[in-house]
Amino acid sequence: MQISSQDKAGNLASTEQTERGRSSASVSTEHPRILLSNVDNQGVYRGDVLDLDLSVQDNLWLEQVDATVDGTEELSWKDKSLQEAVAGQLPLQISGEKENGISFLVVARDAAGNESRKEVSDFVITNNPLLRLISQKNFARNAAIATVAGLMGLSCLVNS
């Protein structure tokens, strides 16, 4: 026999009958943990696609994980596919070659309704070396420094 209940905070508790007829209950107030290790905000990546290292874990039972790219749902993992994931690793590839930066959002929910979100935005995946160069985080600052240094060097040559 199993009994479930929910408190005012939205936390769920359920019981499981043990061999001796006793019951035990678990309440989860912890949010799922999302780890996205190989992509950063405003990052620049070479290639046509980026294989993401996405790992999602929960202390009791992970119910659903949704991943969206630029606001469009790409993948959704539910119950069985989540429990079959090895160490919470979820395979995912993002296609590149877009002119604008890419936004990626992961939303994870556990059985108690606790939710976590992880977003990475404005990153670029491309084989175009010029696009990779101008997409660098500090491109404008570095270009301005290089221009000033070049003009100073040119001024020194002309005045010599």
N, C-alpha and C positions, 0 to 999 in steps of 0.2 A: 504494500500500500504506500502511496505517496501523497503528501499534502503540501500544497503551495499556498503562500500568503504574500501580500504586499503591504508595506507600511506607507504612511503619508509622504515620506520622502521618496517613494518609488522603489525602495529596496525590496527585492524578492527573497523569500526564504522557502526552502522546500525540505521535506523530510524523506528519508529512505528507511525502510524497515530492515533491520539487521537480522542475523540468523536467530537470535534469542528473542525476537519480537520487540526489541527496543528500537526507538527511532532516533535519528540524528538529523540536525538541520544545519544549513549553511546560508549565510547572508553575505552578499558581496556589495561593498561600498567602493571598491577600487575600480578605477577606470582601466580599460584595456591599454596596453603599452604598444605604441607604434614606433618602429625603428626603420628609418629610410636612410641608408648609409652612403649611397654613392651618387647623390644629386644634391645640389645646393641652390639657394636663391641666387639668381643672376649668373649661374654657372654656364660654362661654354664647353660643349662636348663634341668631339670629332666622330663622324659616322652618319649612317642613315637611320639607325635605331639605337636606343639606349636600353640595356638590360638593367632593370632596377633591382636592388637588393631590398625587398620589402619583407619585414618580419612583424607580425602582430601576435601578442600573447595576452592572456588574461589569467587571473588567479583561480577562477573556477571553470567557466564555460563561455567561450567566445561564440556568439550567435551569428553575426554577419559583418562582413567587411566590404565596403564599396569603394571603388577607385574611379575618379573622373579626371579626364584630361580636357582642359579648356571648357569646363562646364558640361561636357557630354560623358555620360556613364560609359566606361570602357569595360570594366569587369566587376562582378559581384560574386563573393564567396559566401556560402551559407552552410550551416550545421555540418553536414558530412564532409564536404570538401575542406572545411576548416580543420576538422579533427584529423583528417588524413594528411594535412600539411606537415612536413617533417620540420620539427622545431619551430613551427610558426612561419616558415618561409613560404611566401606566396610568389609564384613566377609572374613577371610582368615586363612587357616591352613597350616603349613609347617611340613612335615614329617621329623623325625630325623633318628637316628641310622646310620649315615654316619661316616666313619672313619676320613674324613677331615672336616674342618670347612665349614659352609654353607655361601653363599653370597646371599643377597636379595636386589633387586633393584626395586624401584617404580618410574615410570615416569608419570607425570600428565600434560595434555595439556588443555588449555581453548579454547573457540571459537575464540579468537583473535590470537591464535598461540603461546601464552606465555607458556613456559614449565618449569617445576620444576622436580628435581631428588633427591631422597633420597636413600642412599645405606648403608646397614649394612653388615659387613663381618666377617668371621672367627668365627661365633658362632656355638655352639654345642647343639644338642638336643639328649639326650640319657638316658637310664635307667641303663647303666653300670657305677657303682660307681668309678671304676678305671679310666675309660675314662673321667668321670667328674672331677676327681681329677687332672689328668695330663693336662687337658684342661684349668684349671684355669689361669687367666691372669698372676699371679705372681708365678706360680708353681716353676719355675727354681730358682728364688731368694729365695723363702721360703724354698725349699729343701736344697739349699746351706747353708742357715742360720741354719737350723735344724741339718744338718750334722756337721757343725763346732761346734755348741753348744754341740752336742752329743759327739764328739771327745774330746772337752775340759772337759766335765763331766767325761768321761771315763779316761782321763789322770789324773784328780784329784783323782779318786778312786784308780788307779794303783799306784800313787805316795804316797798315804797315808799309 
